[in-house]
Amino acid sequence: MSARGSSCVLFRSNSERTPMAKLPDFSDDDRARLKELGVGDEQITRLRYAIPIVEMIANPANYAPKADVMSILDEISNLSGKLSKKLEALVVPKRDAAHGVAYGLVEEGYWQGDRWADSGPSVAAHLVPRLQALRNSAVAAKARLPQGPSRRRTADPRAVRHIHEALRQGWRDAQRRAPERSEEAARHVSTRLQPYPKGLVPSKAENSPFREIVGLCYRKVGATADPRAAIENYLSEERKIRADLRNALDEGLRVTERSPRGRKPGQ
């Protein structure tokens, strides 16, 4: 059966065959081109998982004013935080009568409901950590929004980051599954992994395979712009991260060199 336009259906478990979500797939032509560019099967699989995130970031149809996004994130963080505190108040040892009655009613109704994915000894024990994680996630998302004017979505480096990580993770998957590797060879670091393909190293060059791979993923999600600006922004961010790491390492070395050596505790 042709893979063109096909998709893989994911299930909750082997015993439960209710479909959860469809995994995007590449057309036959796109798969063939990815193979020509040096992308392996495991990397294509990882790219399929990355495509929904890339679409959310890069597709112009998903653009929204930053103020609207901030308003939604504020509401999520506020509501989840308030509900978390309410649930925590239900289980404190010295709660008042109203909280005690509410606690009993909520517990009884909750555990009789449809909770196929639930676990935990109480409503609060099950939901409070998740609500707190949800609130923290919303707060962190607000911090990640650009402080200045929003850049064009097709120049957002996050999409390139997800594509690059999918390629790297898929390459690692392929190395772990390589049938020609013997157990003895796997014990030697020098033979454990093949060199990462040069063509898949991030580059904004016109004839770069990486740039074409990003462009192909962009077209898959409806973003028709050239990804050069996004790749350039991604490379700039990576250089800054490496510079920050070098500075932190240098500072750590300077602190170590200034610290007294051979001195016994208390001297």
N, C-alpha and C positions, 0 to 999 in steps of 0.2 A: 504494500500500500504506500502511496506517495506521501512524503512528509510535508508536502506543500500545504500550508494553511492548517496543518494538524496541530494538536496540542496534547499534552500529557495530563491526566487527571490524577490528583493526589487524594489519598484516603486517610482517614483518621488512624486506622489500624488494620491489620490483616483480617481481623474478624468483623470489622465494621466497614461495609463497602459504600457508605454514603460519601459522595464526592465533596471535597472541601474547597478546592480551588483548581483552576486550570493554569498550567505552566506555559507561558508563551514559547513559541517555537519559531525557528528561522525557516524560510523557504528553501527549496532544494538549491536554487541558484545562490542564495546567501551562504548556505552551508558549504557549497563547493568553493566559493570565493574565500571564505574563512580558512578552509583547508589549504588553499593555494598560498594564503598569507602566513601559514605556519601554525594555525590554531588547531589544537587537537580535540578529540571528542570530549574529554573531560573538561576542557576549557569551554567548549561550546555549552556543555551542561551548566557550568557555573555562570556563563553569560545569560542563559535563559532565566536563572534565578535573579540576576541583577537587572534584567530588563524592566520589570515593574517599577523599581526604584528610579532607574534612569528616566522612565517616562514621567514619573511624578516630578522630577527635577527639571528635565529639559524640554518637555512638550510645551509649546507656547500656549496651548489651550488650557493648561493648568495654572497659568499666571494669576496671581491674586495680589492686590495691594497689601503692603506689609502691615498697615494698620488693621486691616481685617483679620489677618493671620494672628497678630498679637492679641486681638480681642478674643478670638477663639481659644488661644492658648491660656490666656488669663482666666477665662471661664472654666476651662478644664482643671487648671491648677487650683482655683478657688473651691470649686465644687468637690473635687476629690479630697482636698484637704479638710473641708468641713465635714464631709461624710465620714472620713477616717476618724476624726475626733469624736463624732457622735457615736460611732460603733465602739470606740475605745471606752467611752463613758458608760456603755451598757454593761461592761464586764468588770468594772472596778469593784473591789470587795465592799466598799461602803457606799453603794449607790442608793439613791432615794427610792421611794415606792414606785413612782412613775417610771423611772428607768428600769426597775425590776420587772414591772408588768410588761413594758415594751420589749424588754429583752426576751421574756418568755414567749410572747406572741411572734416576734421576729424569728426566733430559733425554731419554733414549731412549724411555722409556715415555710420557712426557707428550706428546711430539710425534707419537707414533703413535696417540694417543687421539682422541676425538671433541671437537674444539675449533672448532666452526664460527664462533665470534665472536672467536677468539684472534688476537693479533698480538704481535710481540716476538721478539728474537733468542734469548732463553733463558727458562726458567721463572722465574728470579728477576727478570729484567728486565720480564717481563710481570706478575707477581703482586705483587712487593714494593710498588710504588707504590700498587696497589689495596688491599693489606692495610693499609698505613699510612693510607690515606684512610679505610678502614673503621674502624680503631682510633680515628682522630681524630674520626670522626663519632659513634662510640659515646661517647667522652669528652665531646664537646660536647653530646650528647643528655642525658647525666647532669646536666650543668650547667644545662640548660634546665628540668629538673624542678623544680616548686615546692618551696621549702625548708620551708614550713610545712605545715599540713594541706591536703590536696588539695581544690580547689574542685570544685563540681558540674560534671560534664563539659559540661552544656548552658550553663554560664556561662563556659566556656573561650574566651578571645578569639581563639585561634588559628584556629578555624573561621571566624569573621567576617573575619579578616584574609585568609584564602584566598579567600573569596567576594568581598570587596571588590577584591582584586587581579585576580581573574578578570574582574570587570566593567570595571575600568580597562583591562586588557590587551585585552579584546574591543573596547572603544571605540576604542583606538588602532588595532587591526586594521581596524576599519570605516573609520576616517579615511584610512588608507593605501590602502584599496581603493576609495574613493569614485570612481565613474566620471565624475562631473561635474567633478572637479578637473583642470584643464589643467596641463601642465608649467610654464607660465608662472606660474600662480597658486600652484603648489606651491612656487615659489621665494620667495614672500613669507610670512614667518612669520605675519603677521596673518590670512592666508587658509588656512594649512596645516591647522589643526585647528578644528573647531567647538567651541563651549563645551561642557564636560562637563555632562550633564543634571543639574539640581538634584535631581531625585527620586532619583537614584542616589548622592547624597552620603550617607555614613553618618549615621544619625539613629536615636535610640531612641524618637522620638515615636510615639504610637499610630497615627496615620494615615500614617506614613512609608512610601513605596514601598520604600525600602531594607529597613526592618524586615520588610515582608511578603515580600520576595525571600529574605531570610535564613530566615524561617520556612518558606517553601516548600522551600528546600534542606534544612532540618532535617527536615521531614516526609518528604522523599525518602529520607533515610538512617535513618528510624525514630526520630528524636528529636522527641518531641511537645511538649516544653516551650516556653514563650514565650521567644524569643531576646533579650528586652530586657536581661537581666543580662549576657549575653555581649557585646552591642553596647556597653553601658555600660562594661564592662571594656576593650573594644577602644578606645573613645574616650579612656578614661583613660590607656591606654598611649601612644596617639598624642600626647596632650597632653604627657606626660612626655618623649617623644622630641623633640618640638619645643622644649620648654623646655631640654633638655640641649643641643640644637644651638645655640639662642640663647645660652646661657651660654658654650659653647665659642667661638662667634663673638665675643662680647663680650670674653672673655679674650684672644683673639687680637688684637683691636683694641687692647686695653690694653697688651699686650706691644709691639705695633708703635709705639704712641704714646710708650712709655718708651724705646724704642731710640734711640741717637744717630743723627742724620741728617747726611748730608754728610761724614761722617768717612771718611777714606781708610783702607784696610787697613793695620794696623800702628800706627795712631795711638793 
